[in-house]
Amino acid sequence: MTLAAVALLAGCGNGDEGPEDGRSGAVTEDSAEGTAAGRTNGGPLDAAGLESAAVTEADLPEYTFTVFKQGTVLGSKGKPAEPAACQPVEDIRLRSPEPAPTAAAARSVHPKKDTKATDITLYAYAEAADAEELLARVRDAAKSCTGYENDMGLNPTVTGLPVPDPDPADEALAFKRELSGTAHWYRVVRSGSNVAVFSWQGLVAHKNAGEAPDEVITAQLKKLTETAGTG
């Protein structure tokens, strides 16, 4: 089956809080031309290399894909979160992390016999220290932030979750945001200088709503670590 047509990132819904923002999506010169190995001078993945590290229908044949525009920027920020300690969590929702990545790619996948989608966002950094800083910022926010007001004037709550097994990557964290009975679960995983963010949503009242889409996560982390040589 052919990949779905390239779509604006704003097309991916996110419940009561609207779409996971992605208004920029600028394609860089590197993403248009790339290099044979998808790397910058044999080092970190560039935009084209990061896109090649993202799962496709060949990796998950029983899933339907929507592939979003790649580049260095996928999202943008509005009014700062209040309190400020919650900003890193909001940045993950907006696909506008700090530190800013050198390349980014995103897609949404769902089983052909189901509508429960998993959003996947990949970030590449020039240095592993930058990727480590991102996870540290989000980890601290997930621990200290119980709720906040976002740029839409909404007030989601935040709950840190048990640390998931990062294998074959280096480290991982998990948290959820909840608003009006709908929860958005996140798993953030670092592999070397690359970061993968997985998110999915469901009604809190549903018994299995928070279960991780293990098949999707496993396939993506395997491909990311193999492509980047960080496994």
C-alpha positions as CSV (number, residue, x, y, z in Angstrom):
1,M,0.0,0.0,0.0
2,T,1.3,3.5,-0.9
3,L,2.1,5.9,1.9
4,A,-0.6,8.4,2.6
5,A,-0.1,11.8,1.0
6,V,2.1,14.2,2.9
7,A,-0.1,16.2,5.2
8,L,0.2,19.3,7.4
9,L,1.0,18.3,10.9
10,A,-2.0,20.2,12.1
11,G,-4.1,17.5,10.6
12,C,-3.3,15.1,13.5
13,G,-6.0,15.6,16.1
14,N,-5.3,15.7,19.8
15,G,-8.7,15.6,21.5
16,D,-10.0,18.6,23.5
17,E,-6.7,20.4,23.1
18,G,-6.8,20.5,19.3
19,P,-4.0,19.2,17.1
20,E,-0.5,18.4,18.0
21,D,0.8,21.7,16.6
22,G,3.0,21.6,13.6
23,R,2.5,24.9,11.7
24,S,6.0,25.3,10.4
25,G,7.3,22.0,9.0
26,A,9.9,23.8,6.9
27,V,11.9,21.4,4.7
28,T,15.6,22.2,4.9
29,E,18.2,21.9,2.1
30,D,19.6,18.8,3.8
31,S,16.1,17.2,3.8
32,A,15.8,17.9,0.1
33,E,19.3,16.7,-1.0
34,G,20.6,14.7,2.0
35,T,23.7,12.5,1.8
36,A,24.2,8.9,0.8
37,A,24.3,7.8,4.4
38,G,21.7,10.3,5.7
39,R,24.3,11.8,8.0
40,T,26.2,15.1,8.2
41,N,29.8,14.3,7.5
42,G,29.3,10.8,8.8
43,G,28.1,12.1,12.2
44,P,24.6,12.8,13.4
45,L,21.6,12.0,11.3
46,D,20.4,14.9,9.0
47,A,16.8,15.5,8.0
48,A,16.9,12.9,5.2
49,G,18.6,10.4,7.4
50,L,16.2,10.9,10.2
51,E,13.3,10.3,7.8
52,S,14.9,7.1,6.7
53,A,15.1,6.0,10.3
54,A,11.3,6.4,10.7
55,V,9.0,3.4,10.4
56,T,7.2,2.8,7.1
57,E,4.5,0.4,5.9
58,A,7.3,-2.1,5.2
59,D,8.0,-2.2,8.9
60,L,4.4,-2.3,10.1
61,P,2.4,-3.7,7.2
62,E,-0.8,-4.0,9.2
63,Y,-0.9,-0.3,9.9
64,T,-2.1,2.7,8.0
65,F,0.3,5.7,7.8
66,T,0.0,9.4,7.6
67,V,3.4,11.0,7.0
68,F,4.0,14.6,8.0
69,K,6.3,17.1,6.6
70,Q,9.9,16.8,7.7
71,G,12.5,19.4,8.4
72,T,14.1,21.2,11.4
73,V,10.9,22.6,12.8
74,L,7.6,20.8,13.3
75,G,5.8,23.0,15.9
76,S,5.7,26.4,17.4
77,K,5.0,27.9,20.8
78,G,2.3,30.3,21.9
79,K,1.7,31.7,25.4
80,P,4.1,30.2,27.9
81,A,2.7,27.5,30.3
82,E,1.8,28.6,33.8
83,P,3.6,27.6,36.0
84,A,6.8,27.7,33.9
85,A,8.0,24.4,35.4
86,C,5.4,22.7,33.2
87,Q,6.8,24.2,29.9
88,P,8.8,21.1,28.9
89,V,5.7,18.9,29.0
90,E,3.8,21.5,26.9
91,D,6.8,21.7,24.5
92,I,6.4,17.9,23.9
93,R,2.7,18.4,23.0
94,L,3.6,21.3,20.7
95,R,6.5,19.4,19.0
96,S,8.7,22.4,19.9
97,P,11.3,20.9,22.3
98,E,14.2,22.6,24.0
99,P,17.0,22.3,23.1
100,A,15.9,22.6,19.6
101,P,16.8,19.7,17.3
102,T,18.8,19.9,14.1
103,A,16.2,17.7,12.3
104,A,12.8,16.3,12.9
105,A,10.3,13.9,11.4
106,A,6.8,12.8,12.3
107,R,4.0,10.4,11.3
108,S,0.8,8.9,12.7
109,V,0.0,5.2,12.5
110,H,-3.0,3.1,13.4
111,P,-4.0,-0.5,12.8
112,K,-6.0,-1.1,9.7
113,K,-8.7,-2.7,11.8
114,D,-8.7,-0.1,14.5
115,T,-8.8,3.7,14.7
116,K,-6.5,4.1,17.8
117,A,-3.6,6.1,16.4
118,T,0.0,6.4,17.7
119,D,1.9,9.6,16.9
120,I,5.6,9.3,16.4
121,T,8.0,12.2,16.4
122,L,11.7,11.8,15.9
123,Y,14.3,14.5,16.8
124,A,18.0,14.4,15.8
125,Y,20.6,16.4,17.7
126,A,24.2,17.3,16.9
127,E,25.4,16.1,20.3
128,A,24.1,13.4,22.7
129,A,24.3,15.9,25.5
130,D,21.5,18.0,23.9
131,A,19.3,14.9,23.7
132,E,20.1,14.1,27.3
133,E,19.2,17.6,28.3
134,L,15.8,17.3,26.6
135,L,15.0,14.1,28.6
136,A,16.2,15.7,31.8
137,R,14.0,18.8,31.3
138,V,10.9,16.7,30.5
139,R,11.6,14.2,33.4
140,D,11.9,17.0,35.9
141,A,8.7,18.6,34.6
142,A,6.7,15.3,34.7
143,K,7.8,14.9,38.4
144,S,7.1,18.5,39.6
145,C,4.2,19.6,37.4
146,T,0.8,18.3,38.4
147,G,-1.2,20.7,36.2
148,Y,-0.9,23.9,34.3
149,E,-2.6,26.4,32.0
150,N,-1.6,26.0,28.4
151,D,-1.6,28.5,25.5
152,M,-5.2,27.7,24.7
153,G,-6.3,28.6,28.3
154,L,-7.0,24.9,29.1
155,N,-5.9,23.3,32.3
156,P,-4.6,19.7,31.8
157,T,-3.3,17.7,34.7
158,V,0.0,15.9,34.5
159,T,1.0,12.6,36.0
160,G,4.5,11.0,35.9
161,L,4.4,7.3,35.1
162,P,6.8,4.4,35.9
163,V,10.0,4.4,33.9
164,P,9.6,2.2,30.8
165,D,12.3,-0.2,29.6
166,P,14.3,1.8,27.0
167,D,15.8,-1.3,25.3
168,P,17.4,-1.1,22.7
169,A,17.8,2.6,23.4
170,D,19.6,4.4,26.2
171,E,16.9,5.9,28.5
172,A,13.2,6.6,28.6
173,L,10.4,8.3,30.6
174,A,6.7,8.3,30.5
175,F,3.9,10.7,31.6
176,K,0.3,11.5,30.8
177,R,-1.8,14.6,30.4
178,E,-5.5,14.5,31.3
179,L,-8.3,16.9,30.4
180,S,-12.1,16.4,30.5
181,G,-11.9,12.6,30.8
182,T,-9.4,12.2,27.9
183,A,-5.8,11.2,28.6
184,H,-2.8,11.7,26.4
185,W,0.0,9.2,27.1
186,Y,3.6,10.0,26.2
187,R,6.8,7.9,26.0
188,V,10.0,9.8,25.4
189,V,13.1,7.7,24.5
190,R,16.7,8.7,23.8
191,S,19.1,6.7,21.7
192,G,22.4,8.4,21.4
193,S,21.8,11.9,20.0
194,N,18.3,11.0,18.8
195,V,15.0,11.2,20.6
196,A,11.7,9.4,19.8
197,V,8.4,10.6,21.2
198,F,5.4,8.3,21.1
199,S,1.9,9.6,22.0
200,W,-1.6,8.2,22.0
201,Q,-4.9,9.0,23.6
202,G,-8.0,7.4,25.0
203,L,-10.8,7.9,27.4
204,V,-9.7,7.5,31.0
205,A,-12.7,5.4,31.7
206,H,-11.6,2.7,29.2
207,K,-9.8,-0.1,31.0
208,N,-7.0,-0.6,28.5
209,A,-6.7,3.0,27.2
210,G,-3.3,3.6,28.6
211,E,-1.6,0.5,27.3
212,A,1.5,1.2,25.3
213,P,1.4,0.3,21.6
214,D,4.4,-2.1,22.0
215,E,4.5,-3.3,18.4
216,V,4.9,0.3,17.1
217,I,7.4,1.3,19.8
218,T,9.5,-1.8,19.3
219,A,9.6,-1.4,15.5
220,Q,10.5,2.3,15.6
221,L,13.2,2.0,18.2
222,K,14.8,-0.9,16.4
223,K,14.9,1.0,13.1
224,L,16.1,4.2,14.8
225,T,19.0,2.5,16.6
226,E,20.0,0.5,13.6
227,T,19.9,3.5,11.2
228,A,21.8,5.8,13.6
229,G,24.2,3.1,14.8
230,T,23.3,3.6,18.4
231,G,21.9,0.2,19.3
